[in-house]
Amino acid sequence: MKKMNYQEIGNYTKVTEFILVGLSRHPTSQSVVFWTLMFLYIVTLAGNSLIIFLVGGNSQLHTPMYFFLGNLSLLDLLFSTSVVPLIMVNSLYNFSTISYSSCFTQLAFRAFLALAECFLLAIMAYDRFVAISNPLRYNLVMSSRVCIFMALLAWMAALLLTVLPILIFPISFCGQNVVNHFSCEVQAIFKLLCSNTISLQIMMIACAVISMPVPLMFILFSYLCILKAVLRIHPTKARLKAFSTCASHLIVVTIYFGTLIYIYMRPQSKISHNGDKIVSIFYAAVTPMLNPLIYTLRNKDVKAVLRRVNCGVKS
């Protein structure tokens, strides 16, 4: 194992870098993980870039629903890029290191993107509620100005909730810098804290409640209202068509919030387990890949535009 890098300041030891364990204890799995992540990352890049290209370049998709879908694809693209390449590199090395500043930059950037996606999924649920419950006033209620404002609100709220705990509660480590993970995952890093974390934990719990349970409860309430509105539609075919427009969003919400709840809402211990790494890889690599596949495979408008673009390329 590499020698731990510390800097003595006063009566305590300041951590200047972290050692990432990754798969150092399972060398036979390193190449398998690398090539698996390579495949997932390429599919993620292709799928999300395609969604952004189609939404931005086709007037047929210049609607509130696809505007938010483009934002979701951008978030997934940035999130996967901020995590997966580093995990791929670290999976090939034994006990790779990352500097303190780089680690916390990555951690903060990942938290910002994850929080923004929570808020964006809640906004997308509201968009579906307006579209189904009040279709005649949909374009008026969800005007382009309102959509841009709501998207900016999601991004800015996520930025505030990310920066606030860092600025208010500085943290310190007791000399332990071995992280049993592929990257600077917040749960693994915070197991090494030695400073008084009560105030920080309270702040993080408050931020977690605002960023996860509140958007999730808003989404559930929106879908209860959607269900109530759909049940008022008498032709069964029209009722199924109305609710089918929400199916892709429901699948994405279930996968995304289900993974978040498992990672962050279950009881934590001071010991990191290999199962945490697997779930983290699923969250970082698989979920961003699934979102564009779910929307393109289930969405007639996106498939129609994709066929038209494909025919144009061939001609």
N, C-alpha and C positions, 0 to 999 in steps of 0.2 A: 504494500500500500504506500501511496505517496506520503511524504512527510507533511504534517499539518502546518499551515502558514499562519502565524499569529503575529501581532504587534503589541508589545508591552507598553501600556499607557497608565501611569499612576499605579494604582493597586489592583487593576483588573486587566484582563487580556482582551484585546480587540480583534475580532475575526476580520481578516482581509480577503479571504477566499473560502469557498465551499468545495468539498470533495463529493462528487456525485457517484454513488455506488453503482446505480444502474444494473447491468447484468454482469458485473465484474465477478460475481460468485457463481455465475452460470455461463461460462464462455461458449459452450456448445450452442446456446440459443442466440448468440449475438448476430450472426449472419441472417438467421431466419427472421428475427425482429427487424433488422435493417431493410431487407428486401420487401417484407410485408408492408412496412411503413412507407417505403418508396412507392409501392403500387397505390396505397391509399392516398398518399399526398398528390400523386399525379392525377388521380381521378377527382380529388377535391379541387385542385387547381382548374382542371378542364371543366368540371360541372359548374362551379360557381362563376368562373369567368364567362362561360357560355350564357348563364342566366343574366349577368350584368350586361353583356353585349346585346342580347335579345331585347331586354327591357329598355335599354338606352337607345337602341337603333330602330325600333319598330313602333310606329304611332299606334298600332292596334293594342299595344301593351302599356300605353301611357295612361294608366288608370291608377287610382290609389292602391289597390290590391297589389299590383305589380311594382309600383314605386317602393312599397314596403318590402316586397320580396327581393328587389334589387339591393336594398339596405341590408337585409338578412344575409344575402350571398356575400356582400362586401365584408360583413362582420365575420362570417365563417372563413372567408379567404384569409383575412388578417389574423384571425385566431389560430388557424392551422399553421400559417407561415411563422407565427411567433413561437410555436412550440415544436412541431414535428421535425423540422430540419435539425434542431439541436438534439432532440431525442435520438434521431438517426445517427448523428455523429457520436454521441455519447455511448450508444449501444455497441460501438466497435472498439471503444477504448476501455482499459481497466482503470477505474478510479480517476476519471477525468475531473478537471477543476474548472471553476467559474469564479470570477471576482465578485466581491461583495456588491459593488455598484451594478454590475451586469445582472447579477441574480435578482436584485430588487427592482431593477428596471423591467426585466422580463415578468416578474411576479405582478408588478403594478399594471403593466400593459395587458396581461392576460385577465386580470381582475376587471379592468375597465371594459374590455370587449365582452366578457361574460355577463357583466351587469347590464351593458347596453342591449344585449340580446334578450335578456329577461324582460326589460321594458318594451322592447320592440315587439316581442311576441304578444304582450298585453295590448299594445296599440293595434296589432293586426286582428286580434279578437274583437276589439271595438269596431274596427272597419267592417268585419263580417256582420256584426250585429246591426250596424246602420244599413248595410246593403240589403239585409233580409227583412228587417223590421220596418224600414222606411225607404223603399227603393225609389219612390218618386222624388224624394228630396236628397237622395244619396250624393249626387254631384254637387249640390249646394252645401250640404253639411261637410263633406269630405273634399273641399276645394283644394287646389294645388297649394295655396298659401297655408291652409290648415295642415295638410300632409307634411309640408316642409317644416312647419313649426313643431309638429308632434315628433317628427324624426329627430330634429335638433334637440328637443326636450329630452328624449331618451338618451342621446349621446352625452348631453351636458350633465344630466342627473347621474349617469354612470361615472363620469369624470369626477364629479363632486364627491360621490361616495367612495371613490378610490383614493383620492388625494387627502381627504379630511382626516382619516385615522393616521395616516403617515405623518402629517404635519403636527397633529395635536399630541400624539403619543410616540415619542422616539423609543426605539427598542435596542436592547443590547444582548450579547451572547456571552456565555461563561467559558468560552474557549473551545466548545464542541462545534465542529464544522463538518462532520460527516453526515451527508444527507442520503438516506436510503431511498433514492428515487432517481429517475432519468433526468429530471430538470428541477427548477426551483418551484416545486409545487407548494402552495401555501400551507397545507396540512403538515407536510414533512418539515418545512422550515420552522414552523412555530413550535415543533416539538423540541427545538434546540434553545428556545428562549430561556433566559435566566432572570431577566428583569421582572419587576412587579407587573404582571400582565392582567390584573383584575380590571383596571380602567380600560385597557386596550380590548380585552375580551367583551366588556360591556358595549364599547363602541362598535366592535365588529358584529356583535349579536344584533345591535340596533340596525346597522347597515344591512346585515343579512335578512332581517325581517322586512325591511323596506324593499330590498332587491329581489327576494325570492317568494316568501309567503304572500306578500301584498299583491304583486303582479299575478301570482297563481290564483289567488282568491278572486281577483278582478276577472281573470280569464274564465274561471268556473261560473262566476255570476253572469258574465256576458253570454256564455253558452246556455245557461238556464233561460235567459231572456230569448236567445235565438230559438231554443227548443219550443218555448211558449209561442213564439211568432210562427214557427214552422207548422205547429199543430193547428193553427188557424187556417192554413192553406188547405182547401178541400180536395182538389184533384191529387190523388196519390203520386202520380208521376211528377207533378210540379213540386210537391212536398219533398220527394227524394232528390230532385234536381237542386232545390234550394239548399238542402242540408249537405249535398255532396260537395258544394263549393267550400265547405268548412273541413272536410275530411283530411286533406293534406295538412292543414294547420294543426288539427287535433293530434295527428300522428307525430308531428315535429314537437309539439308542446309536451306530449307524453314522454318521448325519448329524452328530450333536453332536460326537463324538470325532474324526471325520474332519476336520471344520472346525477344531477346536482344534489338532489335530496339524499341519495345514497352516499355521496362523497362528503358533503358538508353538514348534514343534519343528524347523522348517526353519532352515538357516543364515541369520543376520541380517546386514544391511549397514547402513552409516550413512546410506544413501540410501533415502528412502521412494518407493514406486512406486504408480501409480494402481491396479494390481492388488490391492494391499493394502487399498485403500479399498473395492473391490468385494466382496472376501471378508469384510471387516469388516461391511459392510451386510448381506450374506447371513447372517452369524452373529447380528447384532443384530436384524434385522427378519424374515428369512424363517424361521429355525429356530424361534423361539418361536411363529410362526404355524402351522407344520407339525405340531407336536406334538399339539395338540387334534384337528386334522383326522385325523391318523393313528389316534389312539385311538378317535375317534367313528365313523369310517368302517369300522373293522375290528372293533369291539366290539359284540356283540349285546346285552349288558346295557345299555350306555349308549344304544344306539339304541332299545331297548324303553322305557326310562325317558323318553327324549326324546319318543317318540311318545305316551306316556301323558300327559306334561305338555302337549304340543301339543293333544291331544284335550280335556284339561281346560280349557285356555284357550279353545278354540273353543266348548265347551258353556257 
